[in-house]
Amino acid sequence: MTAISAASPTPSADRPNRPEHAARPEHDAARPDGSAGAGGAAGAGGAALHGPVIDWFDAHARDLPWRRPEAGPWGVMVSEFMLQQTPVNRVLPVYEQWLARWPTPADLAAEPPGEAVRAWGRLGYPRRALRLHGAAVAIRERHGGRVPSDHAELLALPGVGEYTAAAVASFAYGQRHAVMDTNVRRVFARAVSGREFPPDATTAAERKLARALLPADEPTAARWAAATMELGALVCTARTPDCARCPITAQCAWRAAGSPAHDGPPRRGQTYAGTDRQVRGKLLAVLREAVAPVPQAALDKVWHEPVQRARALDGLVADGLVEPLDGGLYRLPLT
């Protein structure tokens, strides 16, 4: 296994993860969308970007537990589930507790799915806990308890989509895949396409661009995937990009164009207060703390509006996060 570590980079002679800097082009080339690209980034396979971004990552990447070799593929998979739509500082304590309790997929699979929901705590989007539990069961049954390294086998696991399969294959096994989260898409939109933000949903053109930018060899491609993600998280941020710290600011198409403002549909932040999602969270909090089934009367106390409360509870039941029992009782799922 090859976990992508950022804590203690070894010299490039020992770890072949740096591209040949001499291969960088010295002319502009066309971008996949037909427009000119700064430094020929896409047209030359991204060689103008690989070295600076990977060097920056080696110097500035955060020392996160899922990047350490001891995390292994299971630790990488757990982190990828938890980090979806959730910031690192909220994930860290839950991640550490999770791996201490369930160090292997088989350990998690041996427990009821409700225990995964309970341990998920307040990370939000708790269906991810059920999906991770389902993936652990499948790993135990189909792969002898080992997280598979094959991309297609990863993609076939319950709850694993294209992004998670590519991330685990890349970060845990050092393979060559286009790993596209929001941070990576934003870096590519600015550096290569000259736009402040990517489209709301990933497009075929973005996927094509990401594949075109991949370094040719697997170790460098895996390092590139981690490095571009970190660059988007720490420097090329959505609200306040720190272009002065960016290692590719001179090649950035968005900067070269004068940093034009987003001209697409308005970008709306997600609200939470007063939504069904907030009510669901309050209902789940009561059930997580309970050691026995909870009566309807106890759940009724968490929210003042009965129609919204009933709708949220029905949604939790429909999603498999709550199990109704006879007598108006509720509990986290056992099966």
C-alpha positions as CSV (number, residue, x, y, z in Angstrom):
1,M,0.0,0.0,0.0
2,T,1.1,3.6,-0.7
3,A,-0.5,6.2,1.5
4,I,0.2,9.7,0.3
5,S,2.2,11.2,3.2
6,A,2.9,14.9,3.5
7,A,4.5,14.9,6.9
8,S,8.1,14.0,6.0
9,P,8.8,14.2,2.3
10,T,11.7,12.0,1.3
11,P,14.3,13.1,-1.4
12,S,13.1,12.7,-4.9
13,A,15.7,10.1,-5.6
14,D,14.1,7.8,-3.1
15,R,10.5,8.6,-4.1
16,P,9.9,9.1,-7.8
17,N,7.1,11.7,-7.4
18,R,8.5,14.8,-9.0
19,P,8.2,15.6,-12.7
20,E,11.2,16.6,-14.8
21,H,11.3,20.4,-14.5
22,A,13.3,20.6,-17.7
23,A,10.2,19.3,-19.6
24,R,8.2,22.4,-18.9
25,P,7.1,24.2,-22.1
26,E,8.2,27.7,-22.9
27,H,5.3,28.7,-25.2
28,D,1.6,29.1,-24.9
29,A,-0.7,26.4,-26.1
30,A,-4.4,26.0,-26.6
31,R,-6.6,24.9,-23.7
32,P,-9.0,22.0,-24.2
33,D,-11.9,24.6,-24.5
34,G,-10.0,26.2,-27.5
35,S,-8.8,29.3,-25.7
36,A,-5.2,30.2,-24.9
37,G,-3.8,28.8,-21.7
38,A,-1.3,30.5,-19.5
39,G,2.1,28.9,-19.9
40,G,0.5,26.2,-22.1
41,A,-0.6,24.4,-19.0
42,A,-3.2,22.1,-20.4
43,G,-1.8,21.8,-23.9
44,A,1.5,20.5,-22.5
45,G,-0.1,18.1,-20.1
46,G,0.2,20.4,-17.2
47,A,4.0,20.1,-17.0
48,A,4.3,23.8,-16.3
49,L,2.2,23.3,-13.2
50,H,3.3,20.0,-11.8
51,G,6.7,20.9,-10.4
52,P,5.7,24.1,-8.6
53,V,2.5,22.7,-7.1
54,I,4.1,19.5,-5.9
55,D,7.1,21.3,-4.5
56,W,4.8,23.7,-2.7
57,F,2.9,20.7,-1.3
58,D,6.1,19.1,0.0
59,A,6.9,22.3,1.9
60,H,3.5,23.3,3.1
61,A,1.1,20.4,3.3
62,R,-0.7,19.8,6.6
63,D,0.4,16.8,8.7
64,L,-3.0,15.0,8.7
65,P,-3.5,11.5,10.2
66,W,-4.9,10.0,7.0
67,R,-1.8,11.1,5.1
68,R,0.5,9.1,7.3
69,P,1.6,5.7,6.1
70,E,0.1,4.0,9.1
71,A,-3.4,5.2,8.1
72,G,-3.6,2.6,5.4
73,P,-6.3,2.3,2.8
74,W,-9.1,2.0,5.4
75,G,-7.9,5.2,7.2
76,V,-7.9,6.9,3.8
77,M,-11.4,5.7,3.0
78,V,-12.8,6.8,6.4
79,S,-11.3,10.2,5.9
80,E,-12.8,10.6,2.4
81,F,-16.3,9.8,3.7
82,M,-16.0,12.2,6.6
83,L,-14.5,15.1,4.7
84,Q,-17.3,15.4,2.2
85,Q,-18.9,18.8,2.9
86,T,-17.2,18.9,6.4
87,P,-14.1,20.9,7.3
88,V,-10.9,19.2,8.6
89,N,-11.1,20.7,12.1
90,R,-14.5,19.0,12.7
91,V,-13.4,15.7,11.2
92,L,-10.1,15.2,13.2
93,P,-11.5,14.2,16.6
94,V,-14.2,12.0,15.2
95,Y,-11.8,10.3,12.8
96,E,-9.4,9.5,15.6
97,Q,-12.1,8.0,17.7
98,W,-13.6,6.1,14.8
99,L,-10.2,4.4,13.9
100,A,-9.5,3.6,17.6
101,R,-12.8,1.8,17.8
102,W,-12.9,0.3,14.3
103,P,-9.4,0.0,13.0
104,T,-10.5,-2.3,10.2
105,P,-13.5,-2.6,7.9
106,A,-14.4,-5.9,9.6
107,D,-14.5,-4.3,13.0
108,L,-17.1,-1.8,11.8
109,A,-19.1,-4.4,9.8
110,A,-19.5,-6.5,13.0
111,E,-21.5,-3.7,14.7
112,P,-25.0,-2.5,14.0
113,P,-25.3,0.4,11.5
114,G,-26.9,2.5,14.3
115,E,-23.5,2.4,16.1
116,A,-21.9,4.1,13.0
117,V,-24.6,6.8,13.1
118,R,-24.0,7.2,16.9
119,A,-20.2,7.5,16.5
120,W,-20.7,10.0,13.6
121,G,-21.7,12.5,16.1
122,R,-22.4,16.0,14.8
123,L,-20.4,15.8,11.5
124,G,-23.6,16.3,9.6
125,Y,-25.0,14.4,6.6
126,P,-25.3,11.2,8.7
127,R,-26.3,9.1,5.7
128,R,-22.5,9.0,5.1
129,A,-22.2,6.9,8.3
130,L,-24.7,4.3,6.9
131,R,-22.9,4.3,3.6
132,L,-19.5,3.8,5.2
133,H,-20.9,1.0,7.3
134,G,-22.4,-0.6,4.1
135,A,-19.0,-0.3,2.4
136,A,-17.3,-2.0,5.4
137,V,-19.8,-4.9,5.2
138,A,-19.2,-5.3,1.5
139,I,-15.4,-5.2,2.0
140,R,-15.6,-7.9,4.6
141,E,-17.9,-10.1,2.4
142,R,-16.3,-9.5,-1.0
143,H,-12.7,-8.7,-0.4
144,G,-11.7,-10.6,2.8
145,G,-11.7,-7.5,4.9
146,R,-9.2,-5.6,2.7
147,V,-10.0,-2.3,1.0
148,P,-9.7,-3.2,-2.7
149,S,-7.1,-1.4,-4.8
150,D,-8.9,-1.8,-8.1
151,H,-10.8,1.3,-9.1
152,A,-13.7,-0.7,-10.5
153,E,-14.0,-2.8,-7.3
154,L,-13.9,0.4,-5.2
155,L,-16.6,2.0,-7.4
156,A,-18.8,-1.1,-6.9
157,L,-18.8,-0.7,-3.1
158,P,-22.1,0.7,-1.5
159,G,-21.8,4.5,-1.0
160,V,-18.7,4.9,-3.1
161,G,-18.9,7.2,-6.1
162,E,-16.5,8.3,-8.7
163,Y,-14.7,10.8,-6.5
164,T,-14.2,8.5,-3.5
165,A,-13.1,5.6,-5.7
166,A,-10.5,7.8,-7.4
167,A,-9.4,9.3,-4.1
168,V,-8.8,6.0,-2.3
169,A,-7.1,4.5,-5.4
170,S,-4.8,7.5,-5.6
171,F,-4.1,8.4,-2.0
172,A,-4.0,4.9,-0.5
173,Y,-2.5,3.0,-3.5
174,G,-0.6,5.7,-5.4
175,Q,-2.5,5.2,-8.6
176,R,-3.1,7.6,-11.5
177,H,-6.6,9.0,-11.4
178,A,-8.2,12.4,-11.7
179,V,-9.4,13.2,-8.2
180,M,-11.8,16.1,-8.4
181,D,-13.3,17.7,-5.3
182,T,-14.5,21.3,-5.0
183,N,-11.0,22.5,-4.2
184,V,-9.3,20.9,-7.2
185,R,-12.1,22.0,-9.6
186,R,-11.6,25.6,-8.4
187,V,-7.8,25.5,-8.9
188,F,-8.3,24.2,-12.4
189,A,-11.0,26.7,-13.2
190,R,-8.7,29.6,-12.3
191,A,-5.3,28.4,-13.3
192,V,-6.2,26.9,-16.6
193,S,-9.7,28.0,-17.7
194,G,-9.4,31.6,-16.4
195,R,-12.7,31.5,-14.4
196,E,-13.2,32.5,-10.8
197,F,-15.4,29.4,-10.0
198,P,-16.1,26.1,-11.7
199,P,-19.7,25.2,-12.7
200,D,-22.1,24.1,-9.9
201,A,-21.9,20.5,-11.1
202,T,-18.9,18.7,-12.5
203,T,-19.0,18.7,-16.3
204,A,-17.5,16.4,-19.0
205,A,-15.2,19.3,-20.0
206,E,-13.8,19.5,-16.5
207,R,-13.2,15.7,-16.4
208,K,-11.4,15.9,-19.7
209,L,-9.3,18.8,-18.5
210,A,-8.4,17.0,-15.2
211,R,-7.3,13.9,-17.2
212,A,-5.2,16.1,-19.5
213,L,-3.4,17.6,-16.6
214,L,-2.5,14.3,-14.9
215,P,1.2,13.6,-14.8
216,A,2.1,10.5,-16.8
217,D,3.6,8.3,-14.1
218,E,1.5,7.0,-11.2
219,P,3.5,8.3,-8.2
220,T,3.7,11.8,-9.5
221,A,0.0,11.7,-10.5
222,A,-1.0,10.6,-7.0
223,R,1.1,13.4,-5.5
224,W,-0.4,15.9,-7.9
225,A,-3.9,14.9,-6.9
226,A,-3.1,15.5,-3.2
227,A,-1.2,18.7,-3.9
228,T,-3.9,20.4,-6.0
229,M,-6.5,19.6,-3.4
230,E,-4.3,21.1,-0.7
231,L,-3.6,24.2,-2.8
232,G,-7.3,24.8,-3.2
233,A,-8.0,24.3,0.5
234,L,-5.2,26.5,1.8
235,V,-4.3,29.1,-0.9
236,C,-6.8,29.2,-3.8
237,T,-9.8,29.4,-1.5
238,A,-13.3,30.3,-2.6
239,R,-13.6,33.7,-0.8
240,T,-10.2,35.1,-0.3
241,P,-7.6,33.5,-2.6
242,D,-4.0,34.3,-1.4
243,C,-2.5,34.7,-4.8
244,A,0.7,36.1,-3.4
245,R,1.4,32.7,-1.8
246,C,0.4,30.7,-4.8
247,P,3.2,28.7,-6.5
248,I,1.6,29.1,-9.9
249,T,0.3,32.6,-9.8
250,A,2.6,33.5,-12.8
251,Q,0.9,30.8,-14.9
252,C,-2.6,31.4,-13.7
253,A,-5.0,32.2,-16.5
254,W,-7.5,33.9,-14.2
255,R,-4.8,36.3,-12.8
256,A,-3.6,37.0,-16.4
257,A,-7.1,38.0,-17.3
258,G,-7.3,40.4,-14.4
259,S,-9.2,38.1,-12.0
260,P,-12.6,38.7,-13.6
261,A,-15.5,38.2,-11.3
262,H,-17.8,35.2,-11.6
263,D,-20.4,35.8,-14.3
264,G,-22.5,32.7,-13.9
265,P,-25.6,32.0,-11.8
266,P,-25.4,33.5,-8.2
267,R,-23.6,31.3,-5.8
268,R,-25.8,30.8,-2.7
269,G,-24.4,29.6,0.6
270,Q,-26.2,26.8,2.3
271,T,-28.5,27.8,5.2
272,Y,-29.0,25.6,8.3
273,A,-31.0,27.4,10.9
274,G,-34.6,26.6,10.8
275,T,-34.3,24.0,8.0
276,D,-35.4,20.3,8.1
277,R,-31.7,19.5,8.3
278,Q,-31.4,21.2,11.6
279,V,-34.5,19.5,12.9
280,R,-33.1,16.1,11.8
281,G,-29.9,16.8,13.6
282,K,-31.8,17.6,16.8
283,L,-33.8,14.4,16.6
284,L,-30.7,12.3,15.9
285,A,-28.9,13.9,18.8
286,V,-31.5,12.6,21.2
287,L,-31.3,9.1,19.8
288,R,-27.5,9.1,19.8
289,E,-27.5,9.9,23.5
290,A,-30.1,7.3,24.4
291,V,-29.2,3.8,25.6
292,A,-32.8,2.6,25.1
293,P,-35.6,3.3,22.6
294,V,-36.9,6.8,22.8
295,P,-40.6,7.6,23.1
296,Q,-42.3,10.0,20.7
297,A,-42.9,12.5,23.5
298,A,-39.2,12.9,24.0
299,L,-38.7,13.6,20.4
300,D,-41.6,16.1,20.3
301,K,-39.6,18.3,22.7
302,V,-36.8,19.1,20.3
303,W,-38.7,21.3,17.9
304,H,-41.7,23.5,18.3
305,E,-43.3,23.2,14.9
306,P,-45.1,19.8,14.7
307,V,-45.5,19.5,10.9
308,Q,-41.8,20.2,10.2
309,R,-40.8,17.9,13.1
310,A,-42.9,15.1,11.8
311,R,-41.6,15.6,8.3
312,A,-38.0,15.5,9.5
313,L,-38.6,12.3,11.5
314,D,-40.3,10.6,8.6
315,G,-37.3,11.5,6.5
316,L,-34.9,10.0,9.0
317,V,-37.0,6.8,9.0
318,A,-37.1,6.7,5.1
319,D,-33.3,7.2,5.0
320,G,-32.7,4.2,7.3
321,L,-31.2,6.4,10.0
322,V,-34.0,5.8,12.5
323,E,-36.0,2.6,13.2
324,P,-39.6,2.9,14.4
325,L,-40.8,0.4,17.0
326,D,-44.2,-0.5,18.3
327,G,-45.7,1.7,21.0
328,G,-44.4,5.0,19.5
329,L,-40.7,4.2,20.2
330,Y,-37.7,5.0,18.1
331,R,-34.1,3.9,18.0
332,L,-31.0,4.0,15.8
333,P,-31.0,1.1,13.3
334,L,-29.8,-2.4,14.3
335,T,-29.9,-3.9,10.9
